[in-house]
Structures are given as C-alpha cells and as structure tokens.
Amino acid sequence: MEKLQICSENYKKWKNIALTANNLEEVKKATSRAFFWLELHSAFLFLELLEKTKKNDNNLQLKVLKAKSIICKKLVDYSEELLKEL
C-alpha cells in the first residue's frame, strides 16, 4: 500500500504542476511525469491484486516478480533522468 500512496501523491503533484505551468514545455514535462506515476500506480495495483488472488501459483509468482523488476528499471531510469536535470 505504501507504493500506491507514493505513486498517488506524485501523480497529484505533477498533475497540479501541469495545470498551473506557465509555458508549454513545463506542461509537457509535468504531464509526462504525471502519467508516469499514474502508470506506475496502475501497475503496482494490478500486481498487488494478482498476488492476493493467486498466492499458490508459482508460475504466476515468477511473472509477477519479473514485472516488478521491470517497474524497478523504470524507476531507475526516471531517477537518472531527474539527476541529469539537476
């Protein structure tokens, strides 16, 4: 649940920035980040529900683990992008 809350808070933050931005470039950047966090939220929610409903399916658990690693990779890429901007 903590992951979902973090995603939700970041989505709201970037959505508000997009809605109050002064120029088109800021809007594009903020909108892109808002959608990133919304996509992440959806992925985490789906995986969490999947894990709860199919606890005894080892094959599915491996797929969930692989999906989580892909999400982690996206977070690393996002972090690298932020670091480049700083």
C-alpha positions as CSV (number, residue, x, y, z in Angstrom):
1,M,0.0,0.0,0.0
2,E,2.9,2.3,0.7
3,K,3.9,2.2,-3.0
4,L,0.4,3.1,-4.1
5,Q,0.4,6.1,-1.8
6,I,3.7,7.3,-3.1
7,C,2.6,6.9,-6.7
8,S,-0.7,8.7,-6.0
9,E,1.0,11.6,-4.2
10,N,3.5,12.1,-7.0
11,Y,0.7,11.9,-9.7
12,K,-1.3,14.6,-7.9
13,K,1.8,16.7,-7.5
14,W,2.8,16.6,-11.2
15,K,-0.8,17.0,-12.3
16,N,-1.1,20.2,-10.3
17,I,2.1,21.4,-11.7
18,A,0.9,20.7,-15.2
19,L,-2.3,22.6,-14.6
20,T,-0.5,25.7,-13.3
21,A,2.5,25.7,-15.5
22,N,3.4,29.0,-17.3
23,N,4.6,27.6,-20.6
24,L,4.1,24.6,-22.9
25,E,7.4,23.0,-22.1
26,E,6.6,22.9,-18.4
27,V,3.2,21.5,-19.2
28,K,4.7,18.7,-21.3
29,K,7.3,17.8,-18.7
30,A,4.8,17.8,-15.8
31,T,2.2,15.9,-17.8
32,S,4.7,13.3,-18.8
33,R,5.7,12.8,-15.2
34,A,2.1,12.7,-14.0
35,F,1.3,9.9,-16.5
36,F,4.5,8.1,-15.4
37,W,3.3,8.0,-11.8
38,L,-0.3,7.1,-12.9
39,E,1.1,4.2,-15.0
40,L,3.2,3.0,-12.0
41,H,0.2,3.2,-9.7
42,S,-1.8,1.1,-12.0
43,A,0.9,-1.5,-12.4
44,F,1.5,-1.8,-8.7
45,L,-2.2,-2.1,-8.0
46,F,-2.7,-4.8,-10.6
47,L,0.3,-6.8,-9.3
48,E,-0.9,-6.5,-5.8
49,L,-4.3,-7.7,-6.6
50,L,-2.9,-10.5,-8.7
51,E,-0.6,-11.7,-5.9
52,K,-3.5,-11.7,-3.4
53,T,-5.8,-13.8,-5.7
54,K,-3.2,-16.3,-6.9
55,K,-0.9,-16.9,-4.0
56,N,-0.3,-20.6,-4.7
57,D,0.6,-20.3,-8.4
58,N,4.4,-20.5,-8.6
59,N,4.4,-19.7,-12.4
60,L,2.4,-16.6,-11.8
61,Q,4.6,-15.5,-8.9
62,L,7.6,-15.7,-11.2
63,K,5.8,-13.5,-13.7
64,V,4.9,-11.0,-11.0
65,L,8.5,-10.9,-9.9
66,K,9.6,-10.2,-13.4
67,A,7.0,-7.5,-13.8
68,K,8.3,-5.9,-10.5
69,S,11.8,-5.9,-11.8
70,I,10.6,-4.1,-15.0
71,I,9.0,-1.5,-12.7
72,C,12.2,-1.1,-10.8
73,K,14.1,-0.5,-14.0
74,K,11.6,2.2,-14.9
75,L,12.1,3.9,-11.6
76,V,15.9,3.8,-12.0
77,D,15.5,5.4,-15.5
78,Y,13.2,8.0,-14.0
79,S,15.8,8.7,-11.3
80,E,18.6,9.0,-13.8
81,E,16.5,11.5,-15.8
82,L,15.9,13.6,-12.7
83,L,19.6,13.6,-11.9
84,K,20.6,14.8,-15.3
85,E,18.2,17.7,-14.9
86,L,19.9,18.7,-11.7
